[in-house]
């Protein structure tokens, strides 16, 4: 029976718009603005804001806030550029804050 279940999804906590797949989690050991956050390889049903440089815990990065396409809640950010060589793996990846997403269809 477990094989008949669909993929495990994360949705916007405000409007339940689906924003990512559980299988796309790279790490659960990140810090967002409002606490714990997850690093994802992909996100869907989001829009990005303007790029800006931010000094984060791991150094300077160029990031763009990401918003739910339905309710426009800020969900986290996308790493556009990492200036430190050890942080390059984050480029093109997405931070979704745990407080802004919920498990859907689990």
Residue pairs with C-beta under 8 A, 6 or more apart in sequence:
5 105
6 105
7 21
7 22
7 23
7 105
8 21
8 22
8 23
8 103
8 104
8 105
8 106
9 18
9 20
9 21
9 22
9 103
9 104
9 105
10 18
10 19
10 20
10 21
10 22
10 96
10 101
10 102
10 103
10 104
11 17
11 18
11 19
11 101
11 102
11 103
11 104
12 19
12 45
12 68
12 70
12 71
12 73
12 75
12 100
12 101
12 102
13 73
13 99
13 100
13 101
13 102
14 68
14 71
14 73
14 100
15 68
15 70
15 71
15 73
16 102
16 104
17 45
17 68
17 69
17 70
17 71
18 44
18 45
18 104
19 43
19 44
19 45
19 46
19 68
19 75
19 96
19 101
20 40
20 42
20 43
20 44
20 94
20 96
20 101
21 42
22 103
24 40
24 41
24 42
24 43
25 38
25 39
25 40
26 39
26 40
26 41
26 93
27 38
27 39
28 36
28 38
28 39
30 36
30 37
30 38
30 39
30 95
31 37
31 57
32 76
32 95
32 97
32 98
32 99
32 100
33 97
34 97
34 99
34 100
35 97
35 98
35 99
36 97
36 98
36 99
37 76
37 95
37 96
37 97
37 98
38 95
38 96
38 98
38 101
39 90
39 93
39 94
39 95
40 93
40 94
40 95
40 96
41 93
41 94
42 94
43 66
43 75
43 78
43 94
43 96
45 68
45 69
45 70
46 66
46 67
46 68
46 69
46 75
46 94
47 66
47 67
47 69
48 64
48 65
48 66
48 67
48 78
49 64
49 65
49 66
49 67
50 64
51 62
51 63
51 64
51 80
52 62
52 63
52 64
53 60
53 61
53 62
53 63
54 60
54 61
54 62
54 63
56 63
58 84
58 87
59 82
59 83
59 84
59 87
60 83
60 84
61 79
61 80
61 81
61 82
61 83
61 87
61 90
62 79
62 80
62 81
63 77
63 78
63 79
63 80
64 77
64 78
64 80
65 74
65 76
65 77
66 74
66 75
66 76
66 77
66 78
66 94
66 96
67 73
67 74
67 75
68 75
73 100
74 100
75 96
75 97
75 100
75 101
76 94
76 95
76 96
76 97
76 100
77 94
77 95
78 92
78 93
78 94
78 95
79 90
79 91
79 92
79 93
79 94
79 95
80 91
80 92
81 91
82 88
82 89
82 90
82 91
